[in-house]
Amino acid sequence: VEIEEQYGRPLKTIIFQNTVIHSSNQEDSSQTKGDNFIVIKLKTGIYVCGPNAGYDFSLIKPKIDEIFVYQGLIDKDTHFRSRDLYSRVCAHLIDEMEDEMGLEETHMNIVPYLKGFYIGHIDNYGNIKTTIIHEDIKGKYEFGNEIEVEINKVKKKVTYVPSLFVGSTGQLVIYPGSSGSKDNPYLEISVWRCFDEEKCDDILAKFNYPRPGMEIKF
């Protein structure tokens, strides 16, 4: 959201996401209702909305001003959220018609805050986006140093590099990522690889398939 805050039009910006955690247990009927659809207003005026699933909004929690639950998208039979349904939400917010939506203000605690060294997100490529900011290790290590990290009770040595594309194929690296402040981004952990290879090392397999919210130890 920082790019939109600095260079966009925050008061005319609506961001929505559609990430929902699916249960692997087919008999777990509690998962079929889905997560509460929430509307978040940031301190800059940007609206962010979507299902409140897991740690989806944890990385922006310090920027949150208000949180509302919107009952209009609650579907008791499925946790599928059609993006076709988002148009009404976005239209009302952009036209400053929030009062007609029947939003219910709720407590900030419904969005968990990961403060410290944790996995904040794992993207579609398997890159581990952490809640560790660059200044947490800057000055303590030099680029090229190997650092032992423990995730999900698995210890591995990672090489501290200035970006994902510095290193050798198959090398486990930690580097300033693309999320967070431009001057002090969150660190990411990944495997440097070529995407045209038939067989690539899987970073998630290296750490026994970790999940967001797990602690990272140095």
C-alpha positions as CSV (number, residue, x, y, z in Angstrom):
1,V,0.0,0.0,0.0
2,E,3.0,2.4,0.4
3,I,3.2,3.0,-3.3
4,E,-0.4,4.0,-3.5
5,E,0.0,6.2,-0.4
6,Q,2.9,8.1,-1.8
7,Y,2.2,8.3,-5.5
8,G,-1.5,7.4,-5.9
9,R,-4.8,8.8,-4.8
10,P,-5.4,7.3,-1.3
11,L,-8.8,8.8,-0.9
12,K,-9.9,7.3,-4.2
13,T,-8.2,3.9,-3.8
14,I,-9.9,0.6,-2.9
15,I,-7.8,-2.6,-2.7
16,F,-9.4,-6.0,-2.4
17,Q,-8.0,-9.5,-2.0
18,N,-9.6,-12.9,-2.2
19,T,-7.3,-15.2,-0.3
20,V,-9.2,-17.8,1.7
21,I,-7.7,-20.7,3.7
22,H,-9.1,-24.0,2.7
23,S,-9.3,-26.9,5.2
24,S,-7.8,-30.2,4.0
25,N,-10.3,-32.0,6.2
26,Q,-13.4,-32.6,4.0
27,E,-15.4,-33.4,7.1
28,D,-14.6,-30.1,8.7
29,S,-17.9,-28.3,8.0
30,S,-16.8,-25.2,10.0
31,Q,-14.6,-24.2,7.1
32,T,-17.4,-24.1,4.6
33,K,-18.8,-20.8,5.9
34,G,-15.7,-18.9,5.1
35,D,-14.2,-16.0,6.9
36,N,-15.8,-12.7,7.8
37,F,-15.6,-10.2,5.0
38,I,-14.0,-7.1,6.5
39,V,-13.5,-3.5,5.3
40,I,-10.4,-1.8,6.6
41,K,-9.8,1.9,6.5
42,L,-6.1,2.9,6.6
43,K,-4.9,6.1,8.3
44,T,-4.2,7.5,4.8
45,G,-7.8,7.0,3.7
46,I,-7.2,3.9,1.5
47,Y,-9.8,1.1,1.9
48,V,-8.6,-2.5,1.9
49,C,-11.2,-5.3,2.0
50,G,-11.5,-9.1,1.7
51,P,-12.0,-12.2,3.9
52,N,-10.2,-12.0,7.2
53,A,-8.3,-15.2,6.7
54,G,-5.3,-16.0,8.8
55,Y,-2.6,-13.4,8.6
56,D,-3.9,-11.7,5.4
57,F,-3.8,-8.2,6.8
58,S,-1.1,-8.6,9.5
59,L,1.6,-6.7,7.5
60,I,-0.6,-3.6,7.3
61,K,-1.9,-3.6,10.8
62,P,0.2,-0.6,12.0
63,K,-1.5,1.4,9.2
64,I,-5.0,0.5,10.1
65,D,-7.4,3.2,11.4
66,E,-10.7,1.4,11.5
67,I,-12.1,-2.1,10.8
68,F,-15.6,-3.0,9.8
69,V,-17.4,-6.3,9.2
70,Y,-19.7,-6.4,6.1
71,Q,-22.4,-8.9,6.4
72,G,-23.6,-8.4,2.8
73,L,-21.1,-11.0,1.5
74,I,-21.5,-13.7,4.1
75,D,-22.3,-16.9,2.4
76,K,-23.3,-19.8,4.7
77,D,-22.9,-22.5,2.2
78,T,-19.4,-21.9,0.7
79,H,-16.2,-20.0,1.3
80,F,-15.9,-19.2,-2.4
81,R,-15.9,-15.4,-2.9
82,S,-16.8,-14.4,-6.4
83,R,-15.1,-11.2,-7.4
84,D,-18.3,-10.2,-9.2
85,L,-19.7,-9.5,-5.7
86,Y,-16.9,-7.0,-4.9
87,S,-18.2,-4.4,-7.4
88,R,-21.0,-3.3,-5.1
89,V,-18.6,-2.9,-2.2
90,C,-16.1,-0.9,-4.2
91,A,-18.8,1.3,-5.7
92,H,-20.2,2.2,-2.4
93,L,-16.8,3.0,-0.8
94,I,-15.6,5.1,-3.8
95,D,-18.8,7.1,-3.7
96,E,-18.6,7.6,0.0
97,M,-21.8,5.6,0.6
98,E,-20.6,3.5,3.5
99,D,-23.7,4.3,5.6
100,E,-25.8,2.3,3.1
101,M,-23.8,-0.8,3.5
102,G,-24.6,-1.4,7.2
103,L,-21.0,-1.8,8.2
104,E,-20.4,-3.0,11.7
105,E,-17.3,-1.5,13.4
106,T,-15.2,-4.2,15.1
107,H,-12.2,-4.4,17.3
108,M,-8.6,-4.1,15.9
109,N,-7.7,-7.4,17.5
110,I,-9.5,-9.4,14.9
111,V,-6.4,-8.8,12.7
112,P,-3.4,-10.6,14.3
113,Y,-0.2,-8.6,14.5
114,L,3.0,-10.4,13.9
115,K,5.7,-8.3,15.7
116,G,9.1,-9.9,15.7
117,F,10.7,-12.5,13.5
118,Y,7.9,-14.5,11.8
119,I,6.7,-15.7,8.4
120,G,4.2,-13.1,7.3
121,H,3.3,-14.5,3.9
122,I,4.3,-17.1,1.3
123,D,3.8,-16.1,-2.3
124,N,2.8,-18.2,-5.3
125,Y,6.4,-18.8,-6.1
126,G,7.2,-20.2,-2.6
127,N,9.2,-17.1,-1.5
128,I,9.0,-16.7,2.3
129,K,8.2,-13.1,3.1
130,T,9.1,-12.4,6.7
131,T,8.2,-9.7,9.2
132,I,11.9,-9.1,9.8
133,I,12.9,-5.6,8.5
134,H,16.2,-5.0,6.9
135,E,17.5,-2.8,9.8
136,D,17.1,-5.8,12.1
137,I,20.2,-7.4,10.6
138,K,21.8,-4.6,8.7
139,G,25.2,-3.9,10.2
140,K,25.2,-7.2,12.1
141,Y,26.1,-9.1,8.9
142,E,27.8,-8.3,5.6
143,F,26.5,-9.3,2.2
144,G,27.9,-12.8,1.4
145,N,27.8,-14.0,5.0
146,E,26.1,-17.2,5.8
147,I,23.4,-17.0,8.5
148,E,21.9,-20.0,10.3
149,V,18.1,-19.7,10.5
150,E,15.5,-22.0,12.1
151,I,12.0,-22.3,10.7
152,N,9.5,-25.0,11.6
153,K,12.2,-26.8,13.7
154,V,14.5,-27.0,10.7
155,K,17.9,-25.3,10.7
156,K,19.4,-24.2,7.5
157,K,22.2,-21.8,6.4
158,V,21.2,-19.0,4.2
159,T,23.4,-16.5,2.4
160,Y,22.7,-12.8,3.0
161,V,22.6,-11.0,-0.4
162,P,21.4,-7.6,-1.7
163,S,18.7,-9.1,-3.9
164,L,17.1,-12.3,-5.0
165,F,19.0,-12.4,-8.2
166,V,22.5,-12.3,-6.6
167,G,23.8,-15.7,-6.0
168,S,24.1,-19.1,-7.7
169,T,21.4,-21.5,-8.8
170,G,20.0,-23.5,-5.9
171,Q,21.5,-21.3,-3.3
172,L,19.3,-20.5,-0.2
173,V,19.3,-16.7,0.2
174,I,17.9,-14.0,2.5
175,Y,17.6,-10.5,1.1
176,P,15.7,-7.2,1.3
177,G,12.4,-8.0,-0.5
178,S,9.7,-6.1,-2.4
179,S,7.3,-5.6,0.6
180,G,7.3,-2.9,3.2
181,S,9.1,0.4,3.3
182,K,11.3,1.3,0.3
183,D,14.1,2.3,2.6
184,N,13.6,-0.5,5.1
185,P,11.9,-3.4,3.4
186,Y,10.9,-6.8,4.9
187,L,13.4,-9.6,4.4
188,E,12.6,-12.5,2.2
189,I,14.0,-16.0,2.1
190,S,14.1,-17.9,-1.1
191,V,16.1,-20.2,-3.4
192,W,17.8,-18.5,-6.3
193,R,16.8,-20.5,-9.4
194,C,16.2,-20.5,-13.1
195,F,12.5,-20.9,-13.9
196,D,13.2,-22.9,-17.1
197,E,14.8,-25.7,-15.2
198,E,12.9,-29.0,-15.1
199,K,13.9,-29.6,-11.5
200,C,14.3,-26.8,-9.0
201,D,14.9,-26.9,-5.3
202,D,11.8,-26.2,-3.4
203,I,12.4,-23.8,-0.5
204,L,9.2,-24.9,1.3
205,A,10.3,-28.5,1.3
206,K,13.6,-27.5,2.8
207,F,11.8,-26.1,5.8
208,N,9.2,-28.9,6.0
209,Y,6.4,-26.8,4.4
210,P,6.1,-23.9,6.9
211,R,3.1,-21.7,7.3
212,P,2.5,-18.0,7.9
213,G,2.7,-17.1,11.6
214,M,5.6,-19.5,12.3
215,E,8.6,-18.0,14.2
216,I,12.0,-17.5,12.5
217,K,15.1,-17.9,14.7
218,F,18.6,-16.8,14.0
